[in-house]
């Protein structure tokens, strides 16, 4: 499949994207995934099926795009005054989001319709941006902190792995806090 042309951030393209995303979310809520089709989405969004196919290619790629948007953080992480508190708060929220049935479905959709890795890359960038915000605040307060890659590898990666591959629901909060404790204990450089 050839690369899709760049999408303008405003105008008709943005309106189409918004209406199609809204249609997908509504139809998933009303009918579930098994009955979802491109013609059904297009009809709900008020566009032709060819518009959807031209923009997204397949239903899987459309679901992936919608999932990535749902995984985008709505705000910066809360500043609770210390690296440990900020990182625990963010990690427990991330764990709850990804461990929920809806969160697990979003992760799976992101990967299933992502042939070139761009959507999973966007998700990784969202998490990295949130973590970098937390680490920058800690540095401004004079706290020693691990680097962002260490937090991604030792906190985010295990949470995503559990959300995707473990059958039993984990104690998301406790597990997230234990991962944060480990990364802070083992990976913070000594002054």
N, C-alpha and C positions, 0 to 999 in steps of 0.2 A: 504494500500500500504506500502511495506517495505521501510525503509530509503534507500536512494540511497547511493552508495559508495562515499567516498570522491573523489573529482576531482583533479587531479594533475594540478598545475598552468601552466605548460608548455607542450611542446611536442604536440603529436597528439590531445590530449583532448582540448588544448587551440586553436589549429587550427580549429578543428571541431566547437567549441563554437563560434569562431569568424566568420566562414563562415556561420553558421546557423543564427546568429544574423544579419549579413549583408543581408542575403537572406530575412529574415523577414522584415527588414526595407525597402528594395527595393520593395518587393511585396506589402507591405502596401501602399507605395507611388504610385505604378503603378496601383494596382487593388483594393485597399481598403480591409477592414477587412472581409467583407462578403464573399469574394471569397477565402480567405486564408485557405489552408488545409495543413496538415503535409506532404502528398506526394508532393505537390507543393513546399513547403519550402525545403524539402529534395532534390528534383531534382535541384532546383536553387543552393543549397549549395554544391551539388556534393557528397551527402551521401545517405544512404538508409533510408527509413522511419523508419525502426526498430532502427537505430542509434538515431533518434530524439525521438522516443517513449521510448527507454531505458534510455536516458539521462534526458528527461523532463517529460515523462509520458503522458501529454495531450497537446493539442494546447494551452489551457488556461495557463498552467504552463509555457510553452515556452514564450508566450506573456508576462507573469508576469516577467520572468527573463530578457527579452529584455527591458521591461519598467524600471525595477530597474536600469539596466545599463545606460539607458538614463537619469535617475534622479540623477546619481552620479555626484557630483560637479567636474568640470574639474580643478579647482584651489582653493587655499585658498581665503577667502573673502578679499576684498580690504581693505587696512589700510588707512583710511581717516583722522586719527589723533584724533578722539574722539569716545567714546562709542556710543553716539547718532548718529553721522554720519555713523559709521560703521554698526550699527544695522539697521538703516533706509535703507541704501544702500542694505544690504543683504536681508532685509524683502521685500522691493519693488521688487527686482529681483525675489525672491522666489514667491511672489504673482503673478507677471506677468507670470512666468513660469507655475505655477499651475492653474491659471485662464484661460490660453489659451486653445482652443479646444484640441490641442495636449497634453498639460499638464494634462487636465482633463482625457483624454483617457489613459494616462500613469498611473495616479493614480488608475483609475478603473481596468486597466489590472493588476496592481500590486496586488490589493486586490482579484480580481476574480480568479486568478490562484495561490493562496497562502494558501493552506490548513493548513499548520503548522505555519503560521505567520512569517516564516524566511525572506521572501522578504520584508514585511512591516517593520520588525525589522531592516533590512539593510537600508531602507529609513530613518527610525527614527535615526539610527546611523549617517547617512550622515548629516542630519540637526543638530543633537547634536554636531557633530564634528566641523561643521562650527561655531556654536554658541559658543562653548567652545574656539575656536580660538579668536573670537571677545572679549569674556569676559577676556581671559588671557591677551590680549593686553591692555585692559582697566585697569586691575589690575596692570600691569607693568608700566602704566602711572600714577598710584596712584588714578584712578577714582573708585568711589563706583559703584558696579554693582549688579544686581539681580543674582541669581544662574541660571544655564542652564535650570533646570526643570521649573522654573518660565517663562522663555522666551519660552520654548516649549509649556507650557500650555496656555500662554496668548498672544502669537504671532503666533506661527506655527499652533497650533490646530485650531484656528478660520479661518486661511487662508485655511487650508486643508478642513475644514467643508464647507466653502463657495464654494470652487472649486468643491466639490463632490455633494453638495445638493441644492445649490441655482440655480434657473433657469435664473435669469437676470445676465448679466455680471456686476460684481462690479467695482467700481473705485478702482482698485487694488492698485495703488500707495497711494492714500489718505487713504484708509482703513488700509494698512500696516503701514503707518506713525502714524495713530491714535492708533493702537495697541502698537507700540513701545513707543509712548508718555505715554500711560497708564501704561505699565509695568515699565517704568523708573520712573514715578511719584509715583506710589503706592508701588512698591516693592523694591526699593533701600533702603538698611538700612541706617539710619542716622549716620553720623560720631560721 
